[in-house]
């Protein structure tokens, strides 16, 4: 599966989705906060993991992660969900992830919903679980 982590890549994906009328969901998109307005404009949901940004510069996949990403996305009106990230065992820590994003600016109830009812809604099973 292709990745769009950097802001420029996210903008390219948004343009392609718009041009070809594709449904889009951004998962992981560590640079999403830097293009939050464009993401919100196209009503594209984002699944973020709750890892904190690095204390010092990293040249890897998280180089565009910011400590106010959650707040920027929420303020822009992006529909935000919380994922467990790439770790196989991380789903056991989803409540911790919710607490982390609540600490980064998401309302506590919204953070909990982002791992329960919101996730069920995203998957289209909110009438059954969540």
C-alpha positions as CSV (number, residue, x, y, z in Angstrom):
1,X,0.0,0.0,0.0
2,X,1.4,3.4,-0.9
3,X,2.1,5.9,1.9
4,X,1.5,9.6,2.0
5,X,3.3,10.9,5.1
6,X,4.9,14.2,4.0
7,X,2.6,17.2,3.4
8,X,3.6,17.4,-0.3
9,X,2.6,13.7,-0.8
10,X,-0.6,14.2,1.1
11,X,-1.5,17.1,-1.2
12,X,-0.7,14.9,-4.3
13,X,-3.0,12.2,-3.0
14,X,-5.8,14.7,-2.3
15,X,-5.5,16.0,-5.9
16,X,-5.6,12.5,-7.4
17,X,-8.6,11.6,-5.2
18,X,-10.4,14.7,-6.3
19,X,-9.5,14.3,-10.0
20,X,-10.7,10.7,-10.1
21,X,-13.6,11.0,-7.6
22,X,-12.0,8.5,-5.2
23,X,-13.0,8.0,-1.6
24,X,-10.0,8.6,0.5
25,X,-8.8,7.9,4.1
26,X,-5.4,9.0,5.4
27,X,-3.8,6.6,7.9
28,X,-0.7,7.5,9.7
29,X,-0.1,10.7,7.7
30,X,2.4,12.2,10.0
31,X,2.5,15.5,8.1
32,X,-1.3,15.9,8.0
33,X,-1.4,18.8,10.5
34,X,0.7,20.9,8.1
35,X,-2.1,20.6,5.4
36,X,-5.1,20.3,7.7
37,X,-7.1,22.9,5.9
38,X,-6.8,21.1,2.5
39,X,-7.7,17.8,4.2
40,X,-10.8,19.3,5.8
41,X,-11.8,21.0,2.6
42,X,-12.0,17.6,0.9
43,X,-13.7,16.0,3.9
44,X,-11.0,13.3,4.1
45,X,-10.9,11.4,7.5
46,X,-7.5,10.8,9.1
47,X,-6.5,7.9,11.4
48,X,-3.6,9.0,13.6
49,X,-1.6,6.9,16.0
50,X,-0.9,8.6,19.3
51,X,2.8,8.5,19.3
52,X,4.4,11.7,20.6
53,X,6.7,13.6,18.2
54,X,10.4,13.1,18.6
55,X,12.2,15.4,21.0
56,X,14.8,16.0,18.3
57,X,14.8,15.9,14.5
58,X,14.3,12.6,12.9
59,X,14.8,12.1,9.2
60,X,12.4,9.2,9.0
61,X,8.7,8.7,8.5
62,X,7.8,11.0,11.4
63,X,9.9,14.0,10.4
64,X,6.8,16.1,9.9
65,X,5.0,15.0,13.1
66,X,4.2,18.0,15.3
67,X,3.2,18.0,19.0
68,X,0.1,20.0,18.1
69,X,-1.1,17.8,15.2
70,X,-4.3,16.7,16.9
71,X,-5.3,20.3,17.8
72,X,-4.5,21.5,14.2
73,X,-6.6,18.8,12.6
74,X,-9.5,19.2,15.0
75,X,-9.5,22.9,14.7
76,X,-9.5,22.6,10.9
77,X,-12.6,20.3,11.1
78,X,-10.9,17.1,10.0
79,X,-12.7,13.9,11.1
80,X,-10.1,12.3,13.3
81,X,-9.8,8.7,14.4
82,X,-7.2,7.0,16.5
83,X,-5.3,3.9,15.4
84,X,-2.9,1.7,17.1
85,X,-0.2,2.2,14.6
86,X,1.8,-0.5,12.9
87,X,2.6,-2.5,16.0
88,X,0.8,-5.9,16.2
89,X,0.3,-5.6,20.0
90,X,-0.5,-1.9,20.1
91,X,-4.2,-2.4,20.0
92,X,-4.0,-3.4,23.6
93,X,-3.0,0.2,24.3
94,X,-5.8,2.0,22.5
95,X,-7.1,3.5,25.7
96,X,-3.6,4.9,26.3
97,X,-3.6,6.2,22.8
98,X,-6.9,8.0,23.5
99,X,-5.4,9.5,26.6
100,X,-2.3,10.7,24.7
101,X,-4.4,12.5,22.0
102,X,-6.6,14.0,24.7
103,X,-3.4,15.4,26.2
104,X,-2.6,16.8,22.7
105,X,-5.8,18.8,22.5
106,X,-8.7,16.5,21.7
107,X,-11.7,16.6,24.0
108,X,-11.6,13.5,26.3
109,X,-15.0,12.2,25.2
110,X,-14.1,12.8,21.5
111,X,-10.8,10.9,22.1
112,X,-12.6,7.9,23.6
113,X,-15.2,8.0,20.7
114,X,-12.3,8.1,18.2
115,X,-11.3,4.6,19.3
116,X,-14.8,3.1,19.8
117,X,-17.9,4.5,18.2
118,X,-16.0,6.7,15.7
119,X,-14.0,3.7,14.6
120,X,-17.2,1.6,14.2
121,X,-18.7,4.4,12.2
122,X,-15.7,4.6,9.9
123,X,-16.0,0.9,9.3
124,X,-19.7,1.1,8.7
125,X,-20.6,-1.2,11.7
126,X,-21.7,1.5,14.1
127,X,-25.3,0.1,14.1
128,X,-23.9,-3.1,15.5
129,X,-20.9,-2.1,17.8
130,X,-19.1,0.9,19.2
